[in-house]
């Protein structure tokens, strides 16, 4: 299956309504992709919201984000040294309380970083845009309902695998870093900032796939969607 066929089955068979986005880590500044102008604040979540509205495609680097999580998640930006990172998050917690105290901030991110490893820094920035405009991306982001996520999970099960889902504070950690590092898909509620700035509806979540793994299972989306919809109709009660 090629990209056009993938897009067709996602939109027509899975019935994904929002634009399907792609992320590609770049080792150098790309040709033919405009650099983002200014800064998306707070970061990737705001950029996603912009792209979902206007369909643009951009090359973004450290100067374009206030929050660097999307870049550290894709090996295109150095993370802050651990003591500086903790201090930064503790300062943020003073402004926007997410944890009960400074010690809890450190405890939380110690757990997160022990599980969600950072990739080695090998790039300069990322290309982000609609999948139709990004060749051979690393990740594909789908904004789906739980029903659509169920169909994708069943497709994964058909091929003998399952998908891990995550919830936590920090959208890019849960929607990008895990999939980029493990080359495995994940779905996530993400967090308040990601949901708000990306423009997710109350009934939507983010399902992130490595592009090649999504291509590999795409042929089963249509028959699985037909089975699930038929199954639900058969047992639907008034």
N, C-alpha and C positions, 0 to 999 in steps of 0.2 A: 504494500500500500504506500502511496506517495503522500505528500503534504496536502495536495488538493483533495484527495479522497478522504484523508483524515479529517480535514475541516468539514467536509460534507457530512460525514457520519456523526461528528460531534454536534453539528448544528441541526441536522435533519432527523437523525435517529435518537441521539441522546437529548436533543432539543435544548442545548445550551443557548441561553439568550444573550448573555454578555459577550463582548469581544474576547477571543481566546488569545492570551498573551504569551510571549516567549522572552526568555532571558538567555543571553549568550555572553560568557566571560571572554574578554579580549586580552590577548597578550600585548597588543599595541593598538594605537588609535586606528580605527577602521576607515577605509575609504568609502565614500558614498553614503555614509550615515552621518547626519548633522550632529554636532556636539550640542548638548543641552545648554541653554542659556540661562544663567542665574542659578538659583538654588531652590530645590523642591523641599519645602519644610512641612513636616520634620524630615522626611526622607523618601524611601521607596514607596511607602503607602500613598503619599501625596502624588508621586509620579504615576503610579498605577491608576489613581483616580483621574488624572489628566488624560492619560492615554485611553482609558475606557470611554471618555467623553469625546475626544477628537480623533482617535485612531492614529496618532503620531508615532514615530519611531525615533529613538534618541540613543546617542552614546553618552553615558554619564560616568563621571569619575568623582573623586573625593571632594572636589570643590563644589559639586552640585548638590550634595546632601548635607544636612545638619546631622543626621544620624547615619552612621557608616555601616550598620548591620548588614545591609544587602551586599555591600562590597567585601566585608570580611567574610561573609557567608560564601562568596564565590571566588575567593583567593585573589581579589583584585585590590586589596587595601590591607595594610598592616593594622592589626588590632592594637589598641592601647596596651601598654604593659599592665599586668594584672592589678597592682596597687592603684594605678591611675584610673583604670576602668572602674574598679570598685568605688573609688572616691567620686568619680563622675556620676555613677548610678546613685550613690548615697545623696549627692547634691540634688540630683533630679527628684529623688524621693522626698526631699524637703519641699520642693516646689509643687510636685504632684504626687501625693502620698499613694503608693502602691503596696508598701510593706509596712509592718507595724513599727519598725525601728531600723537603725543603721546596721545592726548585727544581722537582722533578718535579710536585708539586702545582700550582704556578703554571702550568707548561707544559701540564699536562693540561686544566685549566679554561680556559686561554686558547684551546686548540683547541675545546673543547666550546662555549664561548660565542660563538666566531666562526661556528660552524655553526648551533647552536640558538639563534636570536635570541629575545630576550625581547619579549613584546607590550607595547604601551603600557598604562600603568596607567589603567584606566577604571572599575574596579569596587571593591566593598567586601569581597567574599567569594564563596564558592562553595556551591552546593547539591549534595550528594552523596547518592545513594540508589539503590535499584532503579529501573530504567528505567520500570517500570509506575507509579511514584510521582512521576516528574519530567517535567513538560511541556516539550516543545521544548528539550531539552538541547543543549549544544554538542558534547559528546563522549559516546560509548558505549564502555564497557570490557568486552571479552569475554575470559574466561579459558578458553583452548582448548588442545587438543593440537596437535602438529605436523600430524597428519592433518586436523584441522578447519581449521587455518591454510592448508593446501594447498588445500582447497576454496574458501576465501575468496579466495585468490590467483588461482585459476582463474576465479572469478566476475569479479574485477577485470580479468583478461586478456580475458574475453569482451567486455567493454565497452571494450577497447583501452588498458588501463592496467596498471601494476604497483604493487606496494607495497614501500616501503623498510623494511628491518628493521635494528634497532640493538642493539648490546651495549655496555655500559659501566658505570661506577660512578655511581649516582644514579638511582633508579627514575623519579621524576617527570619528569626531564629527557627521558628516552627514551620514556616512555609517555604523556606529556601535552603537553609544551611544543611538540614538533615538530608534532603534529596540530592543536593549537590555533592555531599560527601559520600553518601552510601550508594548513589545511583539507583535509589529505590523511591517509589512514590510515597506521598504522605498526604493526609487531609488534616485540616486544622481549623478550629474556630478562630485561630490567631488571637488578637487582643482588641481592645476598644479602639485604639488609635488606627490600627490596620483596617478595621471594619469601617470606621467613620471616614477616614481620608480616602480609602479605596472606593467608598460608595457602595458597600455591600448591603443588601437588603437583610431584614431580620431572618429570613428563611434561607440565606445563602452561607456557604463556607468556601474555603479555598482548597482545591485539590491540585497538588503539584506533582507533575510527572517528569522524569527524565524523558526527553523527546524520543529517543530510540526505543524505550520500553513502551511508550504509548503507541508508537507505530506498530510495534510487534503484536499488540493485542487488539488493535483497532478493528480488525475484521470481525471480531466477536461482539462488538457493541450493538449492532443492529439486531441480531437474533436474541441477544440477552435482554435488550430493551423490550422486544416484542414478548418474550417469555414473562418478564416481570410485570409488564402492563396487563397481559392476559391473566396472569395468576391473581393479581389484585382485583381485576374485574370479576373473575370467577367467584372469589370469596368475599366480595364486597357485600356488606350488610347495610340496610337503610337505617 
